[in-house]
Structures are given as structure tokens and as C-alpha cells.
Amino acid sequence: MIRPFQFAAAFLLVLLAGCAEPDHYPVSGQECSEGDPVQDLSASDCSPPT
């Protein structure tokens, strides 16, 4: 069972991520650039190996 604090923290994280400006990372607020190494990642790079 999820504790109320964990639920509130997860909810706020999703809410704040939705408030990020375009071309900025939601958590750090840093501006995205063309040279960022994360630009080459895809969803399959983030999934655990099976």
C-alpha cells in the first residue's frame, strides 16, 4: 500500500514536470541543447534487459 507521503511526492513530481518550459529539462531547469547525449536515447535504451 502506498503511503500518503509517497503518493503526494509522486503527484507533485508529475505536476512539476508538466510545468517545465519547452526546451528545458523539468527537474534541473537547464536548457536543452543539440549536443546533449540524451538526445540520442530511445525508450528501448531505458528498459531493463530481459
N, C-alpha and C positions, 0 to 999 in steps of 0.2 A: 504494500500500500504506500502511495506517495504521501509524504508529509506535507503539510500546508506550506512550510517554508520552501521546500523543493519545488512545489508547484508554482509558487509566486516568483521564485527566481527564474524558472524556465519561461514563465509567461512574460516577465519583464525583458528577458534576453530577446525573445522573439519580437516583442513590441519595439525595443530599441533598434534591433536590426532592420526593422521595417522603416525606421525613421532616418536611415542613412541617406546622405546625398548621393546622387548619381556620380560615378567615377571616384568614389571614396570607399575605403574599407569600413564596414559597420562598427567594428569593435574599437579599432585604433583611430579611426577618422583620417588616416593618412590617404593622400591622393593616389589613385591607381595610375600606373604608367605602362607604356608599351613594353618596357624591359623587365617587368615583374615576372619572376619564374613561375608564379601560379597561373599565369595566362595560358600556359601550355598544358595544364592539368585537365583531365576529364573526370566524369563521375566514376568511371571504372578504376581510375588511379586511387580513389579514396575508399573503395570497398575492400573488405578483408579477403585474403586469398581463400579459396575453397578447396 
